[in-house]
Amino acid sequence: MLTKSLYMVSGSVLFVIGMILFPLPVPFGLPTMLIGLALMFKASDKVKRRVIRLSNKNPHSRKLWQKVRQKRIERKRS
């Protein structure tokens, strides 16, 4: 329980920092947002469901999401 809360808080903070850094010419915003989102993924199924719903609305991101999920499943089987 404490671990999930820690992941959510740190992921949220990193995501917000990434949003602040995103408009800068140096490309630190996007990787920071992705790291924050990954931490939030690890902590919450609700975040996963929302991202999947959003990605289903955009065909390009849906294909990318399916590739990532497929690679993850293959790694678990190995």
Contacts in CASP RR format, 6 or more apart in sequence:
PFRMAT RR
TARGET T0000
AUTHOR 0000-0000-0000
METHOD contacts of the structure
MODEL  1
MLTKSLYMVSGSVLFVIGMILFPLPVPFGLPTMLIGLALMFKASDKVKRR
VIRLSNKNPHSRKLWQKVRQKRIERKRS
3 43 0 8 1.000
4 43 0 8 1.000
4 44 0 8 1.000
5 43 0 8 1.000
7 39 0 8 1.000
7 40 0 8 1.000
7 42 0 8 1.000
7 43 0 8 1.000
8 39 0 8 1.000
8 40 0 8 1.000
8 43 0 8 1.000
8 44 0 8 1.000
10 36 0 8 1.000
10 39 0 8 1.000
11 35 0 8 1.000
11 36 0 8 1.000
11 37 0 8 1.000
11 39 0 8 1.000
11 40 0 8 1.000
11 43 0 8 1.000
12 36 0 8 1.000
12 40 0 8 1.000
14 32 0 8 1.000
14 33 0 8 1.000
14 35 0 8 1.000
14 36 0 8 1.000
14 39 0 8 1.000
15 32 0 8 1.000
15 33 0 8 1.000
15 36 0 8 1.000
15 37 0 8 1.000
15 40 0 8 1.000
17 29 0 8 1.000
17 32 0 8 1.000
18 28 0 8 1.000
18 29 0 8 1.000
18 30 0 8 1.000
18 32 0 8 1.000
18 33 0 8 1.000
19 29 0 8 1.000
19 33 0 8 1.000
20 29 0 8 1.000
21 28 0 8 1.000
21 29 0 8 1.000
21 32 0 8 1.000
22 29 0 8 1.000
22 30 0 8 1.000
22 33 0 8 1.000
37 47 0 8 1.000
37 51 0 8 1.000
40 47 0 8 1.000
41 47 0 8 1.000
41 48 0 8 1.000
41 51 0 8 1.000
51 65 0 8 1.000
52 65 0 8 1.000
54 61 0 8 1.000
55 61 0 8 1.000
55 62 0 8 1.000
55 64 0 8 1.000
55 65 0 8 1.000
56 62 0 8 1.000
END
